[in-house]
Amino acid sequence: MILHKMAFLAAILFFLISSSSVCVQSRETFACDIKDAATATLRFCQLSVPITERVKDLIGRLTLVEKVSLLGNTAAAIPRLGIKGYEWWSEALHGVSNVGPGTKFGGVYPAATSFPQVITTVASFNASLWESIGRVVSNEARAMYNGGVGGLTYWSPNVNILRDPRWGRGQETPGEDPVVAGKYAASYVRGLQGNDRSRLKVAACCKHFTAYDLDNWNGVDRFHFNAKVSKQDIEDTFDVPFRMCVKEGNVASIMCSYNEVNGVPTCADPNLLKKTIRNEWGLNGYIVSDCDSVGVLYDTQHYTGTPEEAAADSIKAGLDLDCGPFLGAHTIDAVKKNLLRESDVDNALINTLTVQMRLGMFDGDIAAQPYGHLGPAHVCTPVHKGLALEAAQQGIVLLKNHGSSLPLSSQRHRTVAVIGPNSDATVAMIGNYAGIACGYTSPVQGITGYARTVHQKGCVDVHCMDDRLFDAAVEAARGADATVLVMGLDQSIEAEFKDRNSLLLPGKQQELISRVAKAAKGPVILVLMSGGPIDISFAEKDRKIPAIVWAGYPGQEGGTAIADILFGSANPGGKLPMTWYPQDYLTNLPMTEMSMRPIHSKRIPGRTYRFYDGPVVYPFGHGLSYTRFTHSIADAPKVIPIAVRGRNGTVSGKSIRVTHARCNRLSLGVHVDVTNVGSRDGTHTMLVFSAPPGGEWAPKKQLVAFERVHVAVGEKKRVQVNIHVCKYLSVVDRAGNRRIPIGDHGIHIGDESHTVSLQASTLGVIKS
């Protein structure tokens, strides 16, 4: 959301900068002020009245002009009804952000806790951590709302699939696996919104629906891109995180994307918005456009002949709120031209106003509400900073550790050369869609807490266009007990509207790494900052580089977390949430090719670990520890009968349609013993994969469960995972129908495997 958003940001600049000092409750009452005798008795202000009736009453009092003034992100005030204006657009991808105009920093709210970028946090595979981060972010968001400097509607998280390793926004996502992305979505949303389905702490938004994962590649941008996607890929990949976000996370909003899907802009597609999100999944909330995308579908995609048709098509398709001015400018004329009924506008307002009422915005005085006590003292607290550090520690991934070169020792490695363009990174550590962090600890600062450091950047920046600084870096490594190279990418290489053309390190970074490694006296540790994967095959093969660590974008506490991992104060347990491909993977693979499965006739490889079986630098789920864990499957069934529903239930070939199976409580329970047979306490991330029976349209394997468990040295812990058969052991056929394959399913946990046979049955009798 960059280029088109700038066109209307200027119109709300005053909203961005007009603030002075604030106190805990410096915000004026949004609506239903008990001190306003003219409005306090109105029915929509009565807390004893059900929200549905309050919303109906309010809409009945509005003129068409007033209704339309509420269709954009900068919603107008309705002074005669005592309602203030409201800015809907705020962001909280990994902490309260000032990217959207609804939130600004200053006064007693100078900053907010900046957690690691999402791709890093997801590498923890820790759903309880994700929810805890959401709770902290929503506490800080509520505090800033009370202070008059923040909103309550946050257009986060981004739950798109990291389909292509070049995508500049891959850093914002939960990675390449749809189940992980969906679990992350539901967990983070629950943390943000709270667990009261009728009330909201803040309103989250899962974006960008759907099949959006290209920004600007090789002359094709997101505003002009028509994603040609099969029903199969829509159902088993692209829509999975959004469905889980709605059905399991109970999210209050979904954002439609800029791109077209199979020739129809997503924000004007009734099959996507009204049929799928609203009716099939049961969204209890509103649907919002990506910023200015209604304008894009008319001006850029030329989907309609007139702006009024664009406004009408979007609203009738199920769009409730426009991030941008388009609906505000053209909806009244659409009604006048009979392209749209006023009742269609009412339906949109029902969804947005209901969310505002669930947020308590029509409940009068903020101080009297459940979160009214939150203020500046609840932002950037030591506890919040501690959680940011813990999240970074859990998300950092140990990629290589030859000969147990890590952890370093403060006794043996008294002097450490810290080299690289990201060695003193601060703002770069928080990635994009970030706010102003409470403070930063850079990698060199973190390492200085353990050893004397000699700091040489080696490159001016990550582009590393020349070798002017190489000699000093080489000399530093030659004289140090250990060398830490902090290399990788930043937002100048990968970002919104900036996709990559290569998976290699930029410029002369590889040359710097190799020259330093060749000259170094002690062990050389390569630390990488990036959102997307990097082809570092040269370093993986180089014996002079015995250890490699991926830190992602580790947030405000990143330097401390990196140092804690390097020196063993924290034991790494993160796993890669995406495949690291070699550069050759891109040879015949345009970003515009949306197929997840390989197309052998075109020599197109499959995408992600589920459909690609070629060479990799590191596989999905890779990650080492300073200790060693073993698994053994203690108990698991060998046969599970699948009951078929009534007379209409059919077993077609070797599968059962999920809609024909009795899915309630149909679960595969697996008990796994995890033993720490190493020399350090550690946390093990257990990934459970299923390999369905052979079928040309089934994935070669798919993640069906994951658990993170702390195990002390010599200890054995039993972990139980319950795998919902219909959700996670099903596959999707070419027509987009989800089916349960009959036959032997392989369950794989590390080196352990188990076979369970799924068999069709009627009244408990297995059909052969």
Helices and strands as residue ranges (DSSP letters): H 3-9, G 10-12, H 13-17, G 43-45, H 51-61, H 64-68, E 74-75, G 79-81, E 86-87, H 118-122, H 127-146, G 170-172, H 178-193, E 206-209, E 216-217, E 220-221, E 226-227, H 231-233, I 234-238, H 240-247, E 253-256, E 260-261, E 264-265, G 266-268, I 271-280, E 286-289, H 293-299, H 307-317, H 326-336, H 342-358, G 366-368, G 376-378, H 382-395, E 397-401, G 402-404, E 415-419, G 427-430, H 443-448, E 452-456, H 470-479, E 482-488, H 509-519, E 524-529, H 537-541, E 547-550, H 558-566, G 583-586, G 600-602, H 608-611, E 629-635, E 639-643, E 651-652, E 655-657, G 658-660, E 667-676, E 682-691, E 702-711, E 716-724, H 725-728, E 731-732, E 738-741, E 743-749, E 752-762, E 765-766
